[in-house]
Amino acid sequence: MSERIGIRVGEALVRGSTKPTAAEPELVIGEMDGPVGQAFATLLGDQVKGHTRVLALLNGDVAVKPATLMVSKVTVNKNKYTNILMGTVQAAVANGVLDAVREGIIPKDKANDLGIIAAIWVTPAAADDPELDHQDLFDTHRKAMFEAIRKAMQGEPSIDWLLENQDKIEHKYFKLGLAGELPG
């Protein structure tokens, strides 16, 4: 059996091939009999209008392992957005989790013991795009979920990398704000 996994934190930003398909999951991974499990149960049982928490499913009644709870970062108030989030994106997140197990990033022997809480972002513009590319949206969210898990499990970025690169990295929206070009 693998060593105990307390809490690991990860995120990833992946841009899709088309607009508006970017993905930016932020997540925690940890043992279900610890703080992550407690948070998982609390979130699942304490639903909030507009921010419904759902399990990552391959399809209707096929939840993945490790158990993964999706929490929307955007207030859900349109049926089309709900269908995108709890359809294309939900399946993508589920597949990204299984990809991480398949690649050994999440130890297979820990799949029943771990839980993942993932804050998921889908731009609201997706619901208004009549030409939304669902395959690109799926591929992008699958890759982003995999990358966020990989970074969490491998402790990336390292503190040494962060300290070395701190002054080289500029937050996109900070830069746009300074230039007076922040999107509305």
C-alpha positions in Angstrom: 0.0 0.0 0.0 1.2 3.5 -0.8 2.1 6.1 1.8 -0.7 8.2 3.4 -1.6 11.3 1.3 -2.7 14.1 3.6 -3.7 17.1 1.5 -2.2 18.0 -1.9 -3.2 21.1 -3.8 -2.9 21.7 -7.6 -4.2 23.8 -10.4 -3.7 24.1 -14.1 -4.7 26.5 -16.9 -5.1 24.9 -20.3 -6.3 26.9 -23.3 -8.5 25.1 -25.8 -8.0 25.2 -29.6 -11.2 27.3 -29.9 -13.0 29.9 -27.9 -14.5 29.6 -25.3 -13.0 26.3 -24.1 -10.2 27.2 -21.6 -10.1 25.2 -18.4 -8.7 26.1 -15.0 -9.4 23.5 -12.3 -8.1 24.1 -8.8 -8.2 21.1 -6.5 -7.3 19.3 -3.3 -6.5 15.6 -3.0 -6.3 13.7 0.2 -7.4 10.7 2.2 -11.2 10.4 2.7 -10.7 9.6 6.4 -9.0 13.0 6.9 -9.7 16.7 6.3 -10.4 16.2 2.6 -13.0 13.6 3.3 -14.6 15.9 5.9 -14.7 18.8 3.4 -16.0 16.4 0.7 -18.9 15.2 2.8 -19.7 18.8 4.0 -19.7 20.2 0.5 -21.8 17.4 -0.9 -24.4 17.7 1.8 -24.5 21.5 1.8 -25.7 22.4 -1.7 -25.8 26.1 -2.6 -28.1 27.5 -5.3 -26.1 28.3 -8.4 -23.1 26.4 -7.1 -24.4 22.8 -7.1 -21.8 20.2 -6.2 -21.8 17.1 -8.3 -19.7 13.9 -8.5 -17.5 13.5 -11.6 -19.2 10.9 -13.7 -18.3 9.0 -16.8 -22.1 8.8 -17.5 -25.3 9.0 -15.5 -24.5 6.5 -12.8 -20.8 5.8 -13.2 -18.7 7.8 -10.7 -14.9 7.7 -10.9 -12.4 6.8 -8.3 -10.9 8.5 -6.5 -14.3 10.0 -5.7 -14.2 13.5 -7.2 -16.5 16.4 -6.3 -16.9 19.2 -8.8 -17.8 22.7 -7.5 -18.5 25.4 -10.1 -16.5 28.6 -9.7 -19.2 30.4 -11.8 -22.8 30.9 -10.6 -24.9 28.5 -12.7 -28.1 30.2 -13.8 -28.8 29.0 -17.3 -29.9 25.6 -18.4 -27.5 25.5 -21.3 -24.6 26.3 -18.9 -25.8 23.5 -16.6 -25.9 21.0 -19.5 -22.3 22.0 -20.5 -21.0 21.8 -16.9 -22.8 18.6 -16.0 -22.3 16.9 -19.4 -19.3 17.6 -21.5 -17.1 19.1 -18.6 -18.3 16.5 -16.0 -17.3 13.7 -18.3 -14.0 15.4 -19.1 -13.1 15.8 -15.4 -13.9 12.1 -14.8 -11.7 11.0 -17.6 -8.9 13.3 -16.4 -9.0 11.6 -13.0 -8.9 8.2 -14.5 -6.0 9.2 -16.8 -4.0 10.2 -13.7 -4.7 6.8 -12.1 -3.8 5.0 -15.4 -0.5 7.0 -15.6 0.4 6.1 -12.0 0.2 9.7 -10.8 -2.5 8.7 -8.4 -1.5 5.2 -7.0 -4.1 2.7 -8.1 -4.0 1.1 -4.7 -5.2 4.4 -3.2 -8.1 5.0 -5.6 -10.7 3.9 -3.0 -9.1 5.9 -0.2 -8.6 9.3 -1.7 -11.0 12.1 -2.6 -10.7 15.0 -4.9 -12.5 18.3 -4.6 -12.2 20.3 -7.8 -13.3 23.9 -8.3 -14.2 24.0 -12.0 -14.3 27.0 -14.3 -16.2 27.2 -17.5 -16.6 30.7 -19.0 -20.2 31.8 -19.0 -19.6 32.7 -22.7 -19.7 29.0 -23.5 -23.5 28.9 -22.9 -24.0 31.7 -25.4 -21.8 30.3 -28.1 -24.0 28.5 -30.8 -20.8 27.0 -32.3 -19.3 25.7 -29.1 -16.9 22.9 -29.9 -17.8 20.3 -27.3 -15.0 17.9 -28.3 -12.4 20.7 -27.8 -14.1 21.7 -24.5 -13.9 18.0 -23.4 -10.3 17.6 -24.5 -9.2 20.8 -22.8 -10.9 20.0 -19.5 -9.7 16.5 -19.5 -6.1 17.6 -20.0 -6.4 20.4 -17.4 -7.8 18.0 -14.8 -4.9 15.6 -15.5 -2.4 18.4 -15.2 -3.8 19.8 -12.0 -3.7 16.3 -10.4 -0.1 15.8 -11.7 1.0 19.1 -10.3 -0.7 18.4 -6.9 0.8 14.9 -6.6 4.3 16.0 -7.7 4.3 19.2 -5.5 4.6 21.5 -8.5 5.6 24.2 -8.7 8.4 23.7 -6.1 9.1 26.5 -3.6 12.6 26.8 -5.2 11.2 27.3 -8.7 8.7 29.9 -7.3 11.4 31.9 -5.5 13.6 31.8 -8.6 10.9 32.9 -11.0 8.8 35.2 -8.8 9.9 38.4 -10.5 9.7 36.9 -14.0 6.0 36.0 -13.8 3.4 38.7 -14.3 -0.3 38.0 -13.7 -2.2 38.5 -17.0 -5.1 40.5 -15.5 -2.8 42.6 -13.3 -0.9 43.6 -16.5 -4.1 44.3 -18.3 -5.4 46.3 -15.4 -2.3 48.5 -15.4 -2.8 49.1 -19.1 -6.5 49.9 -18.6 -7.5 47.0 -20.8 -9.2 44.8 -18.3 -12.0 42.8 -19.9 -15.6 43.8 -18.9 
